[in-house]
Amino acid sequence: MIGGHPFIVQDITSTTTGKLITFTTGEHFTMLAHSVLWAARRMDPRRRPAPVTRKEQPRGRR
């Protein structure tokens, strides 16, 4: 989703400046080295899941 609208990637092409992503709607997006993308399936990007916490390991002999 971009701006609340779903987009489907049709093609990804490498260029000299980065990656050119073509969507099925005919729109293009150039992804540079510092571009940030977030992708998920069947998840609302506006709702973040609860953080995963690491359980403490018991200390003892190895």
C-alpha positions as CSV (number, residue, x, y, z in Angstrom):
1,M,0.0,0.0,0.0
2,I,1.2,3.5,-0.8
3,G,-0.9,6.2,0.6
4,G,-3.7,3.7,1.5
5,H,-3.9,2.4,-2.1
6,P,-2.7,-1.2,-3.0
7,F,-0.1,-1.5,-5.7
8,I,1.2,-4.7,-7.4
9,V,4.7,-4.9,-8.6
10,Q,5.0,-6.0,-12.3
11,D,8.7,-5.6,-12.9
12,I,11.9,-4.6,-11.1
13,T,14.9,-3.5,-13.3
14,S,18.4,-2.6,-12.2
15,T,19.6,0.8,-13.3
16,T,22.9,2.7,-12.8
17,T,21.2,4.8,-10.0
18,G,19.2,2.1,-8.3
19,K,16.2,-0.1,-9.0
20,L,13.3,0.9,-11.2
21,I,10.0,-0.7,-9.9
22,T,7.1,-0.8,-12.4
23,F,3.6,-1.4,-11.1
24,T,0.7,-3.0,-12.9
25,T,-1.0,0.4,-13.1
26,G,1.9,1.6,-15.3
27,E,3.4,3.9,-12.6
28,H,7.2,3.7,-11.9
29,F,9.2,4.2,-8.7
30,T,13.0,4.5,-8.6
31,M,14.5,3.0,-5.4
32,L,17.8,4.5,-4.5
33,A,20.4,3.2,-2.0
34,H,18.8,5.0,0.9
35,S,15.1,4.4,0.0
36,V,13.1,2.8,2.7
37,L,10.3,0.3,1.8
38,W,8.1,-1.7,4.1
39,A,6.1,-4.6,2.9
40,A,3.6,-7.0,4.5
41,R,0.9,-9.4,3.5
42,R,-2.6,-9.1,4.8
43,M,-1.6,-6.7,7.4
44,D,-2.6,-3.1,7.9
45,P,0.6,-1.0,7.7
46,R,-1.0,1.5,10.1
47,R,-1.1,-1.0,12.9
48,R,2.2,-2.3,14.3
49,P,2.4,-5.7,15.9
50,A,3.5,-6.0,19.6
51,P,7.3,-6.0,19.9
52,V,8.9,-9.4,20.3
53,T,10.8,-9.7,23.6
54,R,13.6,-12.1,24.2
55,K,13.3,-14.4,27.2
56,E,16.1,-14.5,29.7
57,Q,18.2,-17.6,29.5
58,P,19.0,-19.3,32.8
59,R,22.6,-18.8,33.9
60,G,24.5,-21.9,34.7
61,R,27.3,-24.2,33.6
62,R,27.9,-24.7,29.9
